[in-house]
């Protein structure tokens, strides 16, 4: 048997950061573009941008730096705070998963 869980961060009782925002930030980091991140996630650009705005408002710091136009076109990069949020969340998620798998094996055995 496998164990599954969903991890998210809450602020004032409201879900702020979880798998959806994580996926957007991961794609922005890989693609250098919020628009491309949205395309890769089959999400509208306005929904992706709305998620980023919600994050920034709730967390009180910028997550993404956008550049507009230019020779190579615009793009988006994670701020240092955005990179820290993403890497810390991914580390926490991995550690919680390992902990839960270990506990499930000890408690449930070979069910």
C-alpha positions in Angstrom: 0.0 0.0 0.0 1.0 3.6 -0.6 0.3 6.6 1.5 -0.7 9.9 0.0 -1.0 13.4 1.5 -1.3 17.0 0.5 0.8 19.7 2.1 -0.1 23.4 2.1 0.8 26.5 4.0 -2.0 28.5 5.6 -2.1 32.1 6.8 -5.0 33.4 9.0 -6.9 30.1 8.3 -6.6 30.5 4.5 -4.7 28.2 2.2 -1.9 30.2 0.7 0.7 27.9 -0.8 0.4 24.3 -2.0 0.7 22.1 -5.0 -0.8 24.6 -7.5 1.4 27.6 -6.7 4.4 25.3 -6.3 3.9 24.0 -9.9 3.6 27.5 -11.2 6.8 28.6 -9.5 8.7 25.5 -10.6 7.7 26.1 -14.2 8.6 29.8 -14.0 12.0 28.8 -12.6 12.5 26.3 -15.5 11.0 28.3 -18.3 11.9 31.9 -17.4 8.3 32.8 -18.3 5.0 33.0 -16.5 3.2 32.7 -19.8 5.1 29.6 -20.7 4.5 28.2 -17.2 0.8 28.7 -17.6 0.8 27.0 -21.1 2.8 24.0 -19.7 0.3 23.7 -16.9 -2.8 24.0 -19.2 -3.8 27.1 -17.2 -4.8 30.5 -18.4 -2.2 33.3 -18.0 -4.7 35.3 -16.0 -5.2 32.5 -13.5 -1.4 32.0 -13.1 -0.9 35.7 -12.7 -3.8 35.9 -10.2 -2.2 33.1 -8.2 1.1 35.0 -8.1 -0.6 38.2 -7.0 -2.5 36.4 -4.3 0.8 34.8 -3.0 2.6 38.1 -3.0 -0.3 39.9 -1.2 -0.7 37.2 1.5 3.0 36.6 2.0 4.0 40.3 1.9 6.9 40.0 -0.5 7.5 39.7 -4.3 7.7 36.2 -5.7 8.4 37.0 -9.3 10.3 39.7 -11.2 8.9 40.4 -14.6 10.7 42.0 -17.5 8.7 43.4 -20.4 9.7 43.3 -24.1 13.2 44.0 -25.1 15.4 42.3 -27.8 14.7 38.7 -26.6 11.2 39.5 -25.3 9.9 39.6 -21.8 10.2 37.0 -19.1 9.8 36.2 -15.5 12.3 35.1 -12.8 11.8 34.0 -9.3 13.0 36.5 -6.7 15.4 35.3 -4.1 12.4 35.0 -1.7 10.5 33.1 -4.4 13.4 30.7 -4.8 13.6 30.2 -1.0 9.9 29.6 -0.7 9.9 27.0 -3.5 13.0 25.2 -2.3 12.0 25.2 1.3 8.5 23.9 0.5 9.9 21.2 -1.7 12.3 20.2 1.1 9.5 20.1 3.7 7.3 18.1 1.4 10.0 15.5 0.8 10.8 15.2 4.5 7.1 14.9 5.4 6.6 12.2 2.7 9.6 10.2 4.0 8.4 10.5 7.6 4.9 9.4 6.7 6.1 6.4 4.6 8.3 5.3 7.5 5.5 5.7 10.0 3.0 3.9 7.7 5.4 1.0 7.3 6.0 0.7 11.0 2.3 1.0 12.0 0.6 -0.8 9.0 3.3 -3.3 8.3 2.8 -5.2 5.1 -0.9 -4.5 4.6 
